[in-house]
Amino acid sequence: MQAIGENFDHKHLNLDTEEFEGLNLTSESVVKVVYDMLTPIFLIYIEMVCGNRKRLF
């Protein structure tokens, strides 16, 4: 999660980051980009804690 802050901190999101290139910068698009970045991390955590992520979905 720290990497997300480092990637976006003090930057013009539309011009300086690949994740927002071509997107209309709205709060929804920011949430979607962050969600997409965190999902793999959360799935790994869920698998570690629960042992089988298929039970949750």
Backbone bond lengths (Angstrom), bond angles and torsions (degrees), N, CA, C in turn:
res aa  C-N    CA-C-N  psi(-1)  N-CA   C-N-CA  omega(-1)  CA-C   N-CA-C  phi
1 M - - - 1.437 - - 1.527 110.78 -
2 Q 1.303 116.18 -29.86 1.454 119.83 177.64 1.530 110.43 -63.31
3 A 1.319 116.60 -34.39 1.465 120.61 -179.93 1.523 111.37 -62.47
4 I 1.314 117.56 -33.51 1.462 120.62 178.59 1.520 109.58 -64.77
5 G 1.306 116.48 -46.03 1.457 119.83 177.78 1.510 112.59 -61.51
6 E 1.321 116.57 -40.02 1.458 120.61 179.35 1.526 111.67 -68.05
7 N 1.328 116.88 -35.88 1.462 120.59 -179.92 1.531 112.79 -68.17
8 F 1.313 116.92 -34.03 1.460 120.65 -171.63 1.527 114.41 -109.12
9 D 1.317 118.39 -11.49 1.462 121.73 -175.59 1.524 111.36 -68.27
10 H 1.317 116.72 129.22 1.468 124.50 176.81 1.525 112.53 58.43
11 K 1.323 116.79 41.11 1.447 120.87 178.78 1.520 110.21 -130.89
12 H 1.309 115.20 151.86 1.458 120.91 171.19 1.525 105.08 -81.47
13 L 1.325 116.79 106.71 1.463 120.45 -169.04 1.525 112.95 -59.81
14 N 1.317 117.60 -38.41 1.465 119.81 -178.61 1.525 112.34 -70.42
15 L 1.316 117.53 -33.05 1.461 120.85 -174.11 1.522 114.00 -98.27
16 D 1.320 117.19 -31.25 1.463 120.53 -169.89 1.527 115.12 -106.03
17 T 1.321 118.42 -1.53 1.466 119.85 -178.20 1.522 110.60 -129.23
18 E 1.325 116.01 138.96 1.464 121.39 178.86 1.523 111.55 -68.55
19 E 1.326 117.17 -34.05 1.457 121.49 -174.94 1.531 112.60 -61.40
20 F 1.321 117.58 -30.67 1.466 121.08 -176.49 1.523 113.09 -104.11
21 E 1.318 116.50 4.67 1.459 120.03 -179.58 1.533 109.48 -62.71
22 G 1.307 116.09 124.94 1.454 121.75 178.29 1.516 114.86 81.55
23 L 1.324 118.09 0.37 1.462 120.82 178.70 1.517 110.78 -96.82
24 N 1.318 115.80 148.81 1.452 121.19 169.75 1.519 106.72 -77.59
25 L 1.302 117.88 117.90 1.467 121.59 -173.45 1.530 110.39 -75.10
26 T 1.303 114.77 99.74 1.464 122.44 175.68 1.518 107.51 -126.54
27 S 1.308 116.67 168.58 1.463 119.44 177.57 1.529 110.13 -62.03
28 E 1.333 116.67 -34.39 1.465 119.98 178.76 1.522 111.59 -64.94
29 S 1.321 117.67 -41.04 1.465 119.33 -179.95 1.522 111.06 -69.66
30 V 1.317 118.26 -34.05 1.469 121.30 176.43 1.529 109.19 -63.77
31 V 1.320 116.57 -46.80 1.463 120.56 179.73 1.521 110.37 -61.91
32 K 1.316 118.49 -42.00 1.469 122.44 -179.34 1.530 110.99 -63.33
33 V 1.322 117.21 -43.81 1.469 120.52 179.83 1.526 110.33 -64.56
34 V 1.322 117.51 -45.60 1.467 120.78 179.68 1.529 110.29 -65.19
35 Y 1.326 117.08 -41.52 1.466 121.25 177.41 1.527 110.42 -59.02
36 D 1.322 116.64 -46.51 1.465 120.48 179.75 1.525 112.08 -62.67
37 M 1.318 116.98 -32.30 1.465 120.53 178.90 1.531 111.56 -75.21
38 L 1.330 117.02 -34.24 1.462 120.81 -175.74 1.523 113.92 -87.17
39 T 1.316 118.47 -23.55 1.458 121.29 -175.56 1.529 112.90 -53.57
40 P 1.338 120.29 -48.96 1.477 118.51 179.21 1.531 113.07 -59.95
41 I 1.316 116.62 -35.76 1.467 120.47 179.32 1.521 110.12 -66.88
42 F 1.346 116.79 -44.27 1.462 120.35 179.33 1.523 111.70 -64.98
43 L 1.335 117.67 -38.04 1.464 120.16 179.01 1.521 111.29 -64.69
44 I 1.322 117.09 -38.87 1.461 120.33 176.38 1.525 110.36 -64.02
45 Y 1.332 116.16 -43.14 1.465 120.63 178.89 1.527 110.66 -62.64
46 I 1.319 116.98 -45.27 1.463 120.98 -179.84 1.520 110.08 -61.72
47 E 1.317 116.58 -41.90 1.463 120.02 179.29 1.522 110.77 -64.43
48 M 1.319 117.36 -38.34 1.460 120.25 178.79 1.522 111.05 -66.67
49 V 1.329 116.63 -42.26 1.464 121.05 -176.24 1.522 111.26 -76.04
50 C 1.306 116.87 -45.52 1.467 120.75 -173.64 1.517 113.48 -95.35
51 G 1.304 116.90 -21.15 1.444 120.03 179.96 1.517 114.40 86.32
52 N 1.330 116.48 -23.54 1.464 119.32 -179.27 1.522 108.29 -153.42
53 R 1.311 116.64 106.95 1.451 120.08 -175.48 1.526 113.14 -72.06
54 K 1.315 118.62 -17.27 1.462 120.67 -179.59 1.526 111.43 -65.74
55 R 1.306 118.32 -25.86 1.464 120.51 178.51 1.522 111.63 -65.95
56 L 1.319 117.67 -25.78 1.466 120.63 -176.32 1.509 113.18 -85.88
57 F 1.319 118.69 -16.81 1.461 120.67 -174.58 1.507 111.93 -115.69
